Amino acid sequence: MSDILLQVDGLEAGYDDVQVLWGISLKVERGAMTTLLGANGAGKTTTLRGVIGSLRPRAGRVMFAGEDVTQLSAHAKAARGLVLVPEGRQLFSDMTVEENLEMGAYSPRARQHFKSQLEKVFSLFPRLEERRRQKAGTFSGGEQQMLAIARGLMSVPEILIIDELSLGLAPVVVQQLVETLKALKAAGVTILLVEQNLHLALALCDYAYVIAEGRPFLEGPCREVAAKPEIRQAYLGL
């Protein structure tokens, strides 16, 4: 039997009087790399907010490691290992690399593993170690994305959720980050990748969920999803 780490059932959510999500469901297997795809405005980030607890769902359920965590705060979920690398990176730009990484290790669980996680992060991203006393705000977009992923890893994630990995980055930088994600997966880290870059996500991940206009559109192994003509409809309206 497969080991489902994260399960979302019938998630409905929105902002004030505007409903954005209608019945979003997905599963993430432990050790797998799963992707949530959709065009701009499809509801991907709202789905993540409902999952991690920064937005209270109107209906549906979020199960994590066999426990119903639907009503838990984002803080409580992160402390359990449900960790988000947010869109736009959201680093503390006036803090150094090292200080940003310390902010990632705020929970008691993460503080226990601070030293070993720091070693892992610096071996994954040697450039961060070289610049550990440099302020995050002086970094390029690619370096900031590396630091955002590294900060997420300092939380000792059971699952690392990455919102828009490639947004605004040069192709050569994206390729470096792709290699990093492959290394994390090989090390057993479970990843949920939310992406607008269809080709990147389908080439990298094991299983895909596609949403369109806040509703489930299709799902399946990435190789099968990539071959479906409907994917062009969801993305391009063709």
C-alpha positions, 0 to 999 in steps of 0.5 A: 500500500502506498504511503500518502503523506499529504491528502487534500479532499474537496477543498473549497476556499476564497476571499471575502465573498469571492469563492476561488476553489471548488472541490480541489483534491490531491494526494502526495506520496512520501518520497515522491515529487508531485506537481500542481499545475494551472495557468495564471489565476487558476487557484494554485496559490489559494490551494496552497494557502488552504493546505498550509493554513494561512487561509481557512478552508470553507469546506474540505479536509487536509490530512497530513501524516494520517492526522486531520490538520485542516483547522491548524494554524500555518505556524502549527503545521510548519512545526509538524513539517508541512513547510512552504517556500513561498512565491516571491521568496519573501526573505528578510532582505536586511538579514544575512544568509545565516540569519535567514537560515536561523529563522527557518529553524524556529520550531523546537523540532528544527532547533534540535537538528540545526547543526546537521541541517545547516551542514546539509544546506551548505553542501547543497548550496556552497554559494550560500556558505561562501556568502553566509554573512552577506545580506539577502537583499544583495543577492540575485533572484536565483541566489534568493531562490536558493536561500528560500529553499535552504530556509525551508530545509532548515525547518526539517520538512516532512514535505517541502511545498515550493510555489513557483520555483522558476518565476522570473529566473534565467533558464541557467539558474532554473536548471541549477535549481532543478538539479537541487530538487533532484538531489533532495528527492534522491535524499528522500525529501517529499516535494509538492511543486506548484508551477506555471512552467508546464514543461519543467514540472512534467519533466521533473515530477512523478505525478501531476494535478492540473486545475483550471478556474479553481476546479480539478481539470485532470490528473495522472502520471506526468508522462501521461499528462504531458501527452494529453491534448486537453493540457493545451486547452487548460493552459492556452484555451485552445 
